[in-house]
Amino acid sequence: MQTKTLDISALAAEFTAAHPNLDPRRQRLALATFRLLGEGRPFRPEELARRANLPPAEVAALFDEWPIVQRDREGQVIAFGGLTLEPTSHALEVDGRTLHTWCALDTLFLPELLGRPARIRSTSPDTRETISLTVDGAGVRDVVPEGATMTLHAVGGFDLKDVVGTFCCYVHFFASEQAARAWAERSEGTYVASIVEGFEYGRLFNHAQLGAALEEASKSDGKKSP
């Protein structure tokens, strides 16, 4: 188990490589999906197509292709890329809305994608203690308890069709490094990282996976500012 000499850049690059390489058009669609789902309600692909100014058939085809999309019985999108409307042990409070994520890492990279700061509440899988923190595009603050840390997981065995079962189930916040170490020792391929390292991991993933879309959104948001 690694705890002190993590190469966050290399680990984030490995995680990125386990995902499809998205062209700018698909990046824009992915970012639009995150932001529409971040409004806290299910939606149909046709609504996203209008929002992203793309043909409905193209959006529907991509959603059928992407394994990171989850829908309800009516065909509405309820989860995408780690962001979900279904309750989990990782809650993401954004503008008064409570969203959820598949794992602790998701809570660290999603606020930048949503373009909004978030207050995180997560339950440790062993002691059931609550870890809370605030995350925005600039970093992490207000971590409680102060000694909280997290686990990450190697991408060996990673399957995008079962990201929860092959990666997310190993990635949690813990109230102390000791608790995180004990968890990691029971889970092969799991290692301990600081929450700051986890944020950097997520930031590197965001910009490697959706960099063009984030830059475009930043310019658009800047034009809307007074």
N, C-alpha and C positions, 0 to 999 in steps of 0.2 A: 504493500500500500504506500502511495506517495503522499506526502503532506507538506514538504518544505521546498522541493525543487521542481515544482510544476512549470512546464513550458506552456503557458496559457495560449500563446500564439499558435503553437504547433497543434495543441489539442483542439482549438477552435477551428483550425484549418481542416483537421481530420473530420470533425463534426460537419462542417460545411460540405466537404467532399462526399459525404454520405447522402446528401440531398441533391435533387436535380439542379442542373445549371440553368437558371431562368434568364431568358432574353429580356430586354427592357420592357416589352409589351406585357409579358407574363409577370414581371416584377410589379408593374403598375397595377395589374389585376390582383395580385396577392396582397399588396398594401391596401388597396381599396376594400378587399374582403375583410382584412383585419379591422379597418376603421368602421365599416358598416356593422360588423358583428359587435364591435365595441360599443355600439349604441344600446346594446343590451336586449335585443330581441331577435327572434329567428327571421330569416328573410329568404325569398326565392331567388334563384339565379337571374331571373328577368329583372328584378329590382337592381341587382348589382350591375347588370349590363347597362341599364339606364344611367346609373351613377358613374360608371367607368367609361361611358360612351363607346361601348363595344357591342358587336352583334350578339343577341341572346344565344344563338346557336353556338357561337364560339365559346361563350362563358359556360354553357351547359356541357359542352364537350370537354373542356378543361376540368370542370368539376368531376366529371365521370372518370377522368384520367388520374386526378390527384388523390392519393390514398390518405392525405392528411385532412380531407373534408369529411365531416360527419353530418348526416341529415336526419330529420325526424320522419315519421310515417307519412307526413304530407309533402315530403320532399324539400322542406325548408332547411337551410343551413343552420346548424346549432353549434358547430365547433370547427375550428380551422387552425392548423399549425400550432397547437398548444393553447389556444384561447377557446374557452367553452362556456356555454350558458348553463350547463349541468353542474350541480354542486360537487366540489372536490375538497380536499383538505387545504387547498391553496386559493385564497380569495384575493381578488384584485378590485379595489374600490376606486372608481374613476368617475369624477364629476357626480358623485352621489349615487352612482350605479354600482351594484356588486356583480362582478364577473368572476369567473374561475379559470384556473389553468391546470394543465396536466401534470406539471412538476414545478419545483422551486426555480429552476433555470428560466422557465417561461415568464415568471413574474419579473425577472430582471431585464429581459430584452423586450418584452411587449410594450412597456410604457413609451419607449422611443418610437415604436411602430405606430402606436395609437396617437402619438403627438401630444400626450397628456401625462402629467404626473399621476402616480398611483400610490395608494396606501395598501401595503400588503399585510395580510394575516395568514399565517401558515401554521399547521399543527405538526409537531414532531411525531414521526411514526412510532417511536419507542415510548417516550414518557408522556406523550399527548400534551406537552407544554406548547403554549402559543408563542410564536416568534413574529414580531411585527417590524416593519421598516417602511420607509418612503423611498420611491424610486422615480427618477425622471431621466431625461436624455443625458443629463450631466453626471449622474452617479447615484450613490446610495447614501442615505442619512437616517438619523433617528432610529437606529437599530436597537431593539429591545428583545431579550437582554443583551447587554453590551458584548458578552462573550459568544454570541451566536455565530455559527458557522454553517457549512453546507457540504453536501456530497455531490460529486459528479460521477460520470460513468464512461468507461472506454467505449469506443464505437464498434469494437469487435462484436459481432453478433447483432449489430443494429439492423433493424428491419423497419423501413418506413411504413410498411403496411401494418405493423404492430408496434408503433413507436412507444406506446404506453407500456406494453409488456416487455420490450427489449431495451428501453432506456429510461423512460420517465419514472418507472416504479423504483428506481435506485437513487433518484435525485430529489433530495429533501433538505429542508433547513433543520438545524438542531440547536438546542439551547446552549450547548458547550462543545468544545472540540473533543473532549473526552467521549461524549455521547456519539458524536459523528464517527470517531475512530472505531468505537465498538460496533457500530452499524456497518461500517466499511469492511471490517474484518470478517463479517459474516456474509459478505456479498462480493464474490470474485469480480475483479474489474472495476470496483468502486474505489474512489479515492476522495480524500478530504481537501477542500479548498476554502479559502476565506470568501466571505460574501462579496468583497471588493473584487477578488479574482473571478468570481462567478459573473459579476456584472461586466467585467472586461471581456470575458469569454463570449457573453451574449452580444456585446457591442460589436466585437469582431465578426461574429456570425451575421448580425444584421447587415453590416456594410458589405460583406462578401456576397451575401445572398440577395440583398435588395438595395444595394448602394445607389444604383441609377434612379430607382423610384424614390428613395429617401431624399436624394439631392433635388429631384424635380419637385417633390412635395414641399421641401424647405423653401424653395424659390417662390412657389405658389403661396405658401403661408405668409412669406415676407411681403408679398404684394397686397395681401388682405389686411396687413397690420396698418393702423392709422399712422 
